[in-house]
Amino acid sequence: MRVVLSVLFTIIAVPVFAAKPNIILCMADDLGWGDVGFNGNETVITPELDRMAKAGIRFERFYAAAPVCSPTRGSVLTGRHPSRYGIPTANQGHLKRDEITLAEVLRDHGYATGHFGKWHLGTLAPDYSGKKMRNPEKNYMTPGMSGFDEWFSTEYSVSTWDPYDPKNAHNGITDPRVLFFHNGRNIEDGPAEGLVGDTARMVMDKALPFIEDATRKDQPFFAVIWFHAPHLPVVGGPEFLDMYPGLDENTQHYYAVITALDRQIGRLRNALREFGVAEDTMLWFAADNGPEGNPGKKGRSQGTAEPFRGRKRSLYEGGVRVPGLLEWPEKVVAG
């Protein structure tokens, strides 16, 4: 992740980048090194990510800041080691107000800033934390308090399909405050607002209008798109499950949610071309850590870090070496 931050801070500081390129940081949740086609998996269907890899840079050694999610996410936004900014592990602490984030710096340089998807850097309500591992009032810190003008976010992971359906609830928690907030408003009845089906699509449905609006205003934008897939609860949609006949049920669901995520990457890349800003946009894709090693109740953590040893929560390569891509037409050499 240091590569990402070094490039971004250079763009901010060096006058030669006066054009202010757009910046999009896409992140998958618990995606293993071997869970994508461009790293050699011949079963999973990821055509859009594979095209992105061919069109841009595929990093051979791309490391997360930590083997679990919250620390990595905070490091991405601050450029600092987790032990320095105060979130050493998942579901603990919050991004402190005195930390300077990329969103704040870029906003000061005229960028529109938006966060979409999983947050995991503090609670989104001062009186509630879903997993009860954070003191909600003490650790209240939303994307809006961290430099993001627009945000559509969840405190932590939610089901990858129909997250408002109680049977898909993470750890059996059905309180709507576990689910999406839009600019501080908790969306209590998601289906009434069209939040049904694929969670990755819901996230992209909010990100694309933000990008289009900034483009229409001729304003550079910084979009952080943090998908929930393939973190538990892993629930694949029917269309995507049908793409994996002959596999066991758990693997079908796992690969289905990755393919659903991949489709949204395709929507994003197509939209950038449609809006006429593809050549002016740095598009990053990575994962926050290695694949889950604890299958949980649904038993659908089928991810792989092959050929590396270790998984999520491990400091072996498989826990921190993650898929990494950068596409920036005419600025980086394809391949």
N, C-alpha and C positions, 0 to 999 in steps of 0.2 A: 504493500500500500504506500510505501514511501515514494515510489515512482510517481504515483498519482499526485501526491501532495507537492513534491518537488516541481513537477510540471505546472501545477495550478498556481503555486506561489510565484513562480518565475513569470508567468503570464501577467499576474497582478503587478509585479514590480518593474518589469522591463518595458521601456517605452516602445520598443519595436512592435509590441502587441497592442498598439493603440486601437486596433479594430475591435478589440474585446470579443473574442470568440464565445459562442454559447457553450455551456458545459452541462453534461448530463452524467450523473453517477448512478448506474443501475447495479443493484446488488441482490443476489439470490441468498436464501437463508438455508444454511446447512447443505450446500451443494458440494459434493466431493469432486476431487480432481478427475476421477474417471466417470463422472455422471453426464458427460457431454460428448457429442460426436466428434468435435474438433480435437479432443484429447484421446481419441481412439476407441470410444465405446461404439460398437457396431450394432447395438440393439436399440438404444434410446434414439428417439426421433427429434433432432434439434436442427432442422434445416436453416433457420434464420440465424442462429448463433454460428453455425458452420459457415454461412455466407459472410457474416460479420468478421469471422476469423480470417477468411481468405482476403477480404477487402482491406483489412487493417493489420494490426500487430497482435500476434498471439504470444503472450509472455510464457517463457519456459519456467521461470522462477518468480512467481508472484505470491508474496506472503501476506497473510492477514496479520494484524497486530497482536492477535490473541487467538487461542483455540476455542473461544466461545464468543457469542455475538455482541453483547453490550460494549465490552472494551474495544473491539474492533471498530464499531460504529463511531464511538467517541473519538478514536484516533483519526478516523477519516475526516471528521469535521474540524478537529483542532490541530492536527499535525503533531500531537504530543503523545507520549507513552501513557498507557492506561494508569500506571502507578503514579504518574505526575498529575493527571487531571482528576483522578479519584474514583474511577470505576474499574476495579481490578477483576471483577467477575460479573456474570450475568445476574440480572434481577436485583442488583444492589446499587445504592447511591443514585446520583443524577448528574447531569452536565451542569456544572455550577455557573452562576450568573457572571462571574468574573472571567470565565474562559472566553476567548475570542474564537469564533467559529468562521469557517469559510463563508457561510451564508452572510454573516455580518460584514465581513471584509468586502465581499462582492457586492452586497447591497449598497455599501458606501461608495462603490465604484460605478453605480448606476444600473446594476443588474436587478431584474425581477427574480425573486427567490421562492422556490416551492419545494415542499417535502410531501411525498406520497408513499404510503405503505406503512411498514413496521417502523416504530420509533425506538423503543427500548432504551431510552436515555433519561427516563424520568416518568412520573405519572402524568396523566392527561387531565385528571380531576384532583383537586386538593383534598377531597374526602374519600378517595377510593383508589385501591390498587388491587387488580384482579388476583394475583398470586399471593397477596398478603406478605410479600417478602420485602417490600419497600414501605416505609412510613409515608403514606400518601401526601400529607401536608408538608413534611420536611423535604420530600423528594419531588415536589411538584415542579415540573419543568417541561413545557410543551415546545414543539417546533417553533411556534409563534414567539416564544420567549427567547429563542436561540438564533434569530435572524431570518426566519422564513415568513414571508408575507402571506403566502397561501399554503395551507396544509390540510391534508386528508389522511389521517393517521390512526394507527392503533397503538396501544401501549406496548404490546408484545405480540407474539404469534397468534394467529387465528386459523380456523380451518381453511384449507385451500379451495373448498367448494361449499357454497351455501353456508357461510359462517353464522348467519342468523338462525339457522335451524338448530334447535336445542340438541338434537342427536349428534351433531358434529362439534359440540362445544368443547373447547380445550379444558382438560381436567374437570369436565362436568360443570364449568362455571357459565351460567346463562345470563348474568347481569349484563345489560346492554353497554355498560361503561367499559366492558372488556373489548368492545368492538369499535367501530369507527367514530372518530370525531372530525368535524369539518370546521376549521377555523374557530375551535373552542366549543362548538355545539355538538353534543353527543347525539348521534343518529340512533334513536331508540328503536325505530321501526324501519329496519333496512329494506325489507321487501317493498314497503310502501314507496320507497324512494329508488326502486329499481336495483337494489343491492342483492341480487340473486345470481346463482350460478358461480362462475369462475372468479375467485378473489383477485387473481392477477389482472383479469379484465377490468374489474372494478377500479383497481388502482390506476390502470392506464386510462380508463375513461375520465379520470380527473386530471391526470397529467397532461394529456393532449390539448384540452382547451386552454390550460395555463400556457403551454408553449405557443399555441396559435395566437393567443391574445398578446403575448409579448412580441411575437413576430409582427403582428399587425401594427403594433405601436413602434416598431423598429427599435425595440429595447433588447439588449442582450439578456439572456436568462441563465439561471443556475437551477437545474431540476435534479433533485435527489429522489430516485425511484427505488424503494427498497421492498422487493417482493417478499411474500410470506413463504412461498414454495422453495424447496420441498420440506420445510420444517413440519413436524407434527402439529396438529392432526392432518395426516395425509389422506385426502379424499379426492379421488379423480372423478371428473365428469364423464357421463356416458359416451359422448363422442370420442373422447381421448382414450377411455378404457378400451373401446373397440379397435383402437390402433395396435393393441398388443395381445392378439389372440395366442393361445398356447402357453402363455406365461402364468405362473401362480398368481393368485389374487393380490397378494401384497405387492409383488413386483409390478403388476399391472397398474395399481394405484400410484406407486412411486414414480414410474416412468410417465404416467399420464399427466401428473401435475407439472413435471418438467417440460413436457411437450406443450402444455397449456401456457406456461411461462414463455416458452420460445415463441409461440404465436404472437404474444404481446410485444416481444422484441421486434418482430416483423412489422407489426402495426406502427411501432415507433419509428423504425427506419424508413418506412414508406411515407409516414407523415412528414418527416424532416425533408424528404425530397419534394413532397407535395407543397409544403410551405416555402420551399426555395431556400432552405437554410442548412441543408446537409453539409455543404462544403465549409460552412462557417461554424460547425458544431463538433466539439470533442465528445464522442460517445464512448463511455467506459462501461465495462461489464466485469463483475467479479463476484466472489462469494465471501461471506463473513468469517467462515472457518470450514473445517472439514465436515464430512458427513456424520450424522447422528450414529451413536453406537448403542444407545439404549432404545429398543424398539417401542417400549411403552405398551399401552393396552391394545392399540390397533395393530401393532406388529408390522408397521409399514416403513420402517427406516431401512430401506434396502440399498442405501447409497454405498459407493465405493470410492476409496482413495487410491486404488491400484494405479501404478505398481508400488505405491509408497506404504510404509508402515505407519499405523496410527490412524485415529479418527478424531472427531470432535472431543474436546477436553484433553487432548494429548499434545505434547510438544514435539512428538515425532513429526516427520514431514507431512503425513496424512492429516494431521490436525490443523496445520497452518499453511500448507502450500495449496493454493486454490486456483481455479481457473481464472484467467485474467485476459481481457481483450481491450484494445483501443482502436476505434475507427475514427479517422479524421481525413476525409478525402482531400487529396492534393497537398496534405501537410505531412502525412506519414506514408511510408512506402508500403504497399500491399504485401502481405506475406511475411 
